[in-house]
Amino acid sequence: MSKLKNREKNTSSHTELKKAYMPIYPMIQTPQKGNGSSALRSRSIPISTPRPVKLKEFKLQTNFAVKAHNLDGWKISKGVSKNANVFLIMGDYPDLRQALIERGWVENTDKNSLVFNLVWARSAKVPSKLQEDQIINHFPRNFELSCKWNFCENIKKIKKLYDVDYNTFFPRCYRMIGKDYEEFCDMFKTYKALSILKSYSSLKGGCYEKVMTALNVVKRWMHFIEKNIKVDYDRSLNLIHSNEWKILNSNNAHEVVNEFQKYNTGKISTQPNSLSQLVDETLEKLSDLDPQMDVCGNKNVWIVKPGSKSRGRDIMVFSNIEEIKSYTQNSQKWVVQKYIENPLLIQNKKFDIRQWILVTNSEPVTIWIYSSSYLRFSVENYDVGNLSNKFSHLTNNSISKYSKKFGASENGCMWHTSQLIDYIRERYNKDYWRESILPKIKDIVKWSVLSAGYLGRKNCIELFGYDFMIDNALKPWLIEINSSPALDYSTVISI
């Protein structure tokens, strides 16, 4: 199975490009030239300006004036036609090489040469010696999207710039440093309270003192949301107090009761016979205030990722804050993200969706989405009770291949999108993929690219690998964005 179904050939015209990619709609609007300084334009791309993006032809067949004497001299020495375009590939990209050759391009195999019209490199760094008209498959600032450490902060800017709430499509994410670290600790403890309420609601039972404390915390959180109150750690304005956390985090029943009575003596408490109704009403109200309420389950699980690594390296899943602190105490840049505890499962396995995105211009922003995508399944059944089993929680092929069960998995733990579409239609009797999931994915792609601001340099293109998850309400969530995604074949059978 190839990662890309029906690999359309690389195109040299707008018409051919549309066979493989679709433009992102609605059109992204960008400022007209002359409106404000270049510094302002590079910081962000407002959507309030009237001129929409015009889809540009993606031309690779143009002759370039790149050190013409060197390029012409190279062609003469190699017996190459004067009108031929020259490409250089750094890495193993057989399909790309074949597609360019079929279009009459000529390969320069000298990896150290600067003689080319187009270079396709795995490294996301843009060489400083490139001439203005040479094309490279990376933007200088692509790391603003593909580096988890940077993207974690950039995506939060779109609320102010475009009035779009990232919480509706990107699970809460924090850098383990400074105020972000404090905010994560506060939110972890608040979600602990929420998980206790959810567990009590589903089981209709639990420790009264813990449930009452969790109610107080969640109600305070809802008040902060409704009144738009900002947490201020310098003034000790937290979502959760130390005595409350001691109660919620303790497994000692005697300690919990004593601590609860210590801080609640003389206060009016809810009677146990009315507690269940109050919990359900609180959860229902919170679902209207917090778009990520359903992402939190009964376990309060979080996923820890290195800020600049890929392919699942060093990723771990935890439900204990002390374990998270211990795991992230070294100098490596870490991000901690809320784990989606309500994933859509197929045959008891979780999956993510790899969607190819092609950006062909940074100003004006021009984005294309590949017309098909594919699913990557976990090797083993989803089990939120066993967080140490990576094969149950991670879907990266580079992780799954080490499982003893990988060889026995059907289709190499992968599906094509068409199989997902058929599955959803058969199960829900409706084509939710085309009606709601894909349109939402397009919006997420658009806002994520805009959050990075100006990507830099004309004559750059970039293929990004977007990873999405679908929850059990068929809502898509952006997990991460990959630059220089692997294009090698992952399965034996081509589809």
N, C-alpha and C positions, 0 to 999 in steps of 0.2 A: 504494500500500500504506500503510495507516495503521500507526502504531507500536503501536496497540492493536487487537487483533482483537475484533470484536463488542463494541464499547464499550458496556458496560451503563450504563444511566443512573445518575447519582448517586442514592443511596438515602436514605430517611428512616426506615427501620426495619431491625431486625436481620435479618428474613427476606429483605428485598430486598438487603441488603448482602452476604449469603452467596452470592447469585447471581454476584457479581463477584469476591469475595474469599473466601479460606479462612483460618480462624484458624491460627496457628502452634501445633503440638502437639509434644511434650507441654506441658501447661499450665505457664506460668511461675508460680513461687511467689513471693509477696511477703510482707513482714512485716505482722503485724496492727498496727492502730493502738495506740499506747501502748507498744509494745516499743522502748525506746531513744529517744534524742532525734531530733528532726527532722533534725538535722545528719548523724547517722549514717545515717538512712534515705535522705537525699539523696545520700550519697556512693556508695552501692552498694545493690543489691537482693539480699539473700541468697536462696539457693534452698533453704536447709535448713528454713525455716519451713513449718508445716503447711498454711496456707491457700492454695489455688490461686487463680489469677486467674479471675474470673467475666467472661465476655464481656459487655460493656456494649452496650446499644443505642446506635447512632450516630445521635442525634436532631438533626436540623437544623430541624425544623418547630416547635420550641418557641418561644413568645413570650418575649422577654427584656425585663427592666426596665432597658434601656440609655438613660439620659437620656430617660425616657419622654416628657417634654413635648416635647423636640426631635424625637424619632422620630414621635410622634403629630402634631406640628405639620407635619412634613415630609410625612406621609401625607395630611394634610388639604389641604396646598398642592398636592399632586400628584394629588389625587383618587384616592388609593389606599385600598383596603379597610383598615379598622382592624386586622383579623386577619392581614394579609399580612406576610410576612417580607421584609426588605430585604437585598440583597447588593451588594457593591462589588468589582469586579475591576480589578486593576492589571496590565495586560499583555494579551496576545492569547491568550485561552483560549476559542475559539468553542464547543467541545463542552460545556465546563463551563457557560458562559452559557446555552446552549440547554437543557441539562438542568434548570437551576434555574428557568428561565422556564416550562418545561413542568410543573413542580411548583407553579406559582403564585407563585413568588418574584418580587419586583420589583427592578429594578436602579437603583441610585443611580449616575449617571454622573459625578458630581462627585468627581474623584480626591482632592480635598483635604478632603472631608467626613468627619465622624466619625459620621454617621448611617447605621448598618447593623447588622444582626444577624451577618452573616458577611462577612469580607473575604478575598479570595484575591489574594495579592501575590507577584510574582516575587522581590522582595527578601526575604532570609531574616531580616532584622532585625524584631523585634517592637516596634511603637511603644509608647512609654511611656504614652501617653494613652488606651490601651484601657481600657474598663470591664471589670469582672470577668466579666460574662456575655457579652461579645462574643467571637465565635469567629474565630480567624485560622488560616491554614493553615501555621503554623510554630511550633515550640517555641523558647523563648528560647535553649536550649543545643543546638540542632541542629548547630552547628558542631563539637561534640565527636564527631560522626559524619562529617559531610560535609567537614570540613577535613582534608586529608591529614596536615598537620602535627600536629594534635591526635589524630586517630584512630590514627596510627602508635604513639603512646604509650599511648592508652587500651586498645587491644586486648591489650596485653601484661599488663594487670592481671587478666585473667580466669583466668590460671593460678593465681594466689594466691587469688582470690575464689571461683572455682567449680571449680578443679582441671580446667580445660580447656586443652589445649595449643594455642595459636593457630598454632603451626608446622604443624599438620595441615591448615590451610585458608587461611592468609594468608602469602604469600611474605615472607621476611625483609625488614624495612623499617627504615631508620635515618634519623634527622634529622641533617643535616650540621652538627652543632654539639656541642662538649663530648665527653663520654664516648661518646655515640652515634657521633660521627665516628670516634673511635678504634676502636670496636667494628666499624664498617663496614670500615675499612681492614684490620683483622685478619681479618675474615670474607671479604673480597674475596680476600686472599692465600691463605687456606685453601681457598677454592673454586677458586682457580687451581691449587693442588696437586691437588684432586679432578678437575678437568677434564683435567689431564695424565694421571692414572691412567685415566680413562675413555677418553681418546684412545688410550692404549697398549693397553688391553684390547680395544678394537674393531679397531684396526689391527694388533695383535700386533707392534708395533715402535715404537721411539722412542729418545731419548737416555737411556742407562743412568743417567748421573749425575743427570739431572733426575727420572727415575722413582724412583730410590732416595730422593732428597730429598723428593719428593712423598709417598712412602710414610711417611717419618718424620713429616712434618707431619700427615698424615691419621690415623696411629696415635696421635699425641699428642692430636688432637682427639677421637678415640674414647675415649681414656682420660679426658679432661676430662668427656665426657658420662656415661660409666659411673660415675665417682666423684663426679659433680655438683660439679666444681671450677669455681669462678667465676674468670673472667679478671680479673686485677687489674693495670691499667696503671700504677698508682702504684708497684707493686712489680716492674714489668717482667715480669709473669707473662702472657706473650702466647702465642697459639696458634702463631705462626711467628716465627722469629728472623731478624735482618737478613741474616746470611750465607745462610740458606736462601732468602730472597726474592731475593737477588742471583742465585742459581743458577736459580731458577724463572723469573725475569723476563728473563734475558739471552738474546739471540739470537746471541751470540758463542760458538761451540763451544770455542775455546781458553780463554776466560775461565771457562766453565762447568766444564771439566775441572780447571783450576788451582784454582778456588775449592772444588770438591768434594774434591780431594786435600788441600787445605790444612786442612780441618776434619774429615777422616775418616781421616787417617793413623793406622794402628795399630788402627782399629776393624774389627770383623767385618762384612763386607758380604755381601749375598746374591749368589750366583752368577747370572750372566745366564741360565743354562738353567733356573733355578727361579723366576725373577722373575715370569714370566707367571702362574704358579699363585698366587704370593703376592699379586699385584695383584688377581686375581679373588676370592680369599678375603677380602681386605680390603674390597673393594667390597660383597661379599655381607654381611659383618658390619655395615658402615656402614648398609646399607639397613634393618637392624633397629633402629638407634639414631637415625637422623635421618630424620624423615618427609618432609624436603624433598630427600633425596638425588637423586631422579629429576629434580627441577626443574633441577638443574645439568647442563649438557651438556658438550660438548667445547670450548666457546668462552668460558665464564665471562662471560656477558652480564648486564648490569645496566641497569635503566631509571631515568632521573632525571626527577623531576617537581617542579614548583613546588608548595609546600605549600598554596596557597590558590586555585589557578586550576583551570579546568575546560575541557572540550571539546578536550582534547589540546594546549592552548597551551603552548609551550616544553618539551614532553616530548621527550627524546632517549634514544637507546639506545647504550650503550658497552660495550666489553670491555677498556678500558685505564684503569687507575686514575688516571693523570696527567691524562687527558682529562676524567675525572669531576671531579677536583679543580679543574681550570681552569674548567670550565663552571659550577661551583657556588661560585665564589669571591666573587661579588657578595653584597650584603646580603639578597637575596631568600631567604625560607625555602625550603630544598630538602629533599626526601626522596629517598632512593635505595633502590630495591627490587629484589630478585632477579627477574630476567626469567625467565619460564617458557620453558625451551628445549625442552620436550617437549610442545607443544600438540597437541591433536587437530586434524588438518587435514581439511578437506572440499574436494575438488577443488583440493588443493595450497594452500589459503588458510586462514589462521588466523581465528578469530572470537571474539567475546565474546557474552555473554548479558545483555540488559537485563531485569531483573526488578523490577516495581513492588511496593513495600512501603508499606502504610498503617499508621501508628501513630496510634491514636485516644485514647490515654491514657498518661500517664507514670507515674502511681501510683494504682492498679496498672498495670503495663505491659500494654498491649493491642496486639497486632500482627496485622495481616492481610497475606496474600500474594495478589497478583493471580493468578487462575486460569490465566493464560497469559502468555507472555513472547515475546521475539523476539531473533533473532541479527543481529549486525552483522559482516560480513566485511571483511577487508582487500581493497583493490582489486587488488593484485598478489600473485603467488605468494610464499609464505613463503620467505625466504632468509636464514638466520642468518649467511651469509658476507658479506652486504651490509647493515650496520647503519645506513647513512646514508639508506636508502630508507624514508621514513616510510610510504609507501603499502603497504609489505610487512609492516610491524610494528604499525601503529596502525589501529584499526578505527573510530575516531570518525568519524561522518558529516561533521562539520565539517572534518575533515582530508581524508577520501576524496574529497569533492566537487571538490577542486582537481586531482585526477589526470586526465590526458587520457583514461584508460581508464574513468573513472567512468560516462560516458554509455553505454558499451557493455556495462556489467555487467548481468547478468541480475537482475531484481527489485531493482535499486537497491542491491545488496550486502546484502540483507536476506532473512531467512527467518522464518517463524513457527515457534513451538516444535513444532507438529505435524509440520512437515517434518523437524526434527531427530529427533523420536521415531521417525518412519518410517525415517529413515536409520540410526539406531542399531539398530533392530529388524531391519532387512534385513541389515546388515553383521555384527552379532553374534548374531543369532537369539535375542535376548532383549530385554525391555523394561527396559533399565537406567535409563532416565530416571525411570520411576515407582518402580522397586524400590530404587534407591540414590542417583541424582543429586539428584532433587527432595527426598527426605527429608534429605539432607545439606545442601542449600541452606537448608531451613527451620531446621536447627540453627544454621547459620552466621549467619543473620539474627537469630535469638534471642540468641545470645551476643554478637554485635556490638552490638545495641541495649543489652543489659545492661552492656556494658563502659563505656558513656557515663555510667552512673549516672542521677541524676534529671534529666530533660530540662526540667522546670520548667513551671509554670502550667497550671491546668486550662483547659478550653475551648480547647485547641489541638489541631490535627490536623496531620499532616505526611505528604506523599507523597515517598518516597525512591526514587531510581533506583539499584538495586544492579547492579554490573557483575561478572559471573563469567566465568571461563575454565574450560574442560575440558581436562585433559591426555590424553595418549594411553593412559592407564590408566583413563579415564573418571572421573577424580576432579575434583570442582569446587573451584576456588580463588577466593576473594574478591579482587577487584582494587581496587575503591574504591566509595565511597558518594556519591551526588550529591543535594544538596538543590536545590529549585526546578528539577527536570529539565525539559528542553524537551518540550512536549507537542504541538508543531506536527507537521504531516504531512511525512514525509521522502520518500515515494515517490508516484508518480502513481496507481498502481492500488490501490484499497482492497480489503483481504482480509477 
